[in-house]
Amino acid sequence: MSLKRQLAAEALGTGLLIAGVVGSGIMAESLSGGNIGLALLANTVATGALLVVLISMFGPISGHTSTRRSVW
């Protein structure tokens, strides 16, 4: 893969990760009804799911992860 494509994948992945983490925090806070434990759980689950998707999408392009060495 070219360096330009790898950098684009990293930039897009980082932007989506930041948006997803902030969005999941806002979503968890608004849906938890003031329960901090539930808000943290919802934020953790949403962020974890987002990481799985982003790593699956951009890992082969950026070259930083190998799905062959994954636990899955």
N, C-alpha and C positions, 0 to 999 in steps of 0.2 A: 504494500500500500504506500501511496505517496505521503510525504510529510504534510502536505496541504490538507489531504483528506483526513489524516489522523488528527491534526489540530482542529479541523472543523468538527469532527466527532466529539473531541474533548470539550470544545466550547459549547456545543449544543447540549451535550450530556450534563455539563455543569449548570447551564442555565435551567434546564428542565428539572434537575435535582433541587436547585434553590427554590424554584417556583413550587415544586411539589411539597417540599418540607414546610415552606411558609403556608401554603394552602392547606396542608393537612393539619397544621397547628391551628389555623383559623377555624377549619371545619370541626376539629375536635373540641375546641373551646365553645363553639356555638351549639353543638349537639349534646354536650355532656351535662348540661343543666347545672353547672357549678361544681360537679364532682371532679376533683383534680385527678384522682386515680384513673377514672374512666377516660378523662381527656388525654392523659399520658399514654394509656393503653391504645386508644384510637390513633393517636399520633404515631406511636411506634409501629403499629400494624400497617398503617398507610405508608409510612416511610419505608418499611421493610419490603412491602410489595412493590413500591416504586423502584427501589434499588434492584430487585430481581429483574424487573422489566428493562431498566436502563442498561444493566450489565449484559443482559441477553441481547439487546439491540446493538449496543455500541462496543461491547467487548471485543468482538472479532475485528472490528474496524480499527480501534485505537491500539490494539495489541497489548494492552496492559493486563488483560485477563485471558485465561484459556479455559473454555468450558469443558475441555477434556480432563482437566485436573480438578473439576468441581466435585463436590460431595453428591450432587444430584445423581 
